[in-house]
Amino acid sequence: MRGQIKVTWGKLTDADLDQVGGKFEKFVVLMQERYGFNRERAEEEVDRQIAEHED
């Protein structure tokens, strides 16, 4: 999943993903910080990425 995340969101580094450690809340906060998303949009983006990975 890490590779796909980096392809989709190029601003995220390996260090960012290490910091997230698979935690939803940390990923949402990171998306807010890196992309300037509001909380709702960040949650939608994270949910979408998870759903794509599960398919």
N, C-alpha and C positions, 0 to 999 in steps of 0.2 A: 504494500500500500504506500510505503514511503516514496517510492519512485514515481507513482502516479500523482501523489500530492505535490511533489516538486515540479512535475510537468505542468500540472494545473495551476499551481500558485508559485511562480518562479521567484518570488521575493522571499520565500521561506528557505532557510538554510538547514543543513544537517544539525547544527547546534540548536536551532529553534525546535526542530522535531525531537531532538533528545530531551530538551527541556519540557516539552509537552508530555512525553512519555505515555502516549495513548489516552490521556485524560481529556474527556470532552470539554470540561470547563476551561482548562488551560488552552486548548486548541481554539476555543471561541475567543478568549482574551487575546491570543496571538493574532488571530485574524482581524480583530478590532485594531490592534496596534499597527500591524503591517499594512493593512489595506484601508484603514479608516472607516470600516463598516460599523454601523450601529449594532447594538446587541442582537436585534432580531435578524438582521441580514447575515451577521456572522453565524448565528445558529443555523439559519437556512443553508448557508454554504457548507458548513460542517456536516449537517444532516444529508445534504445532497451527495457529498463525497463518500460518506459511509454507505449510502444506498447504492451508489454506483459500484462500490467495491464488493458489496454483497451479491450483486447480480452476476 
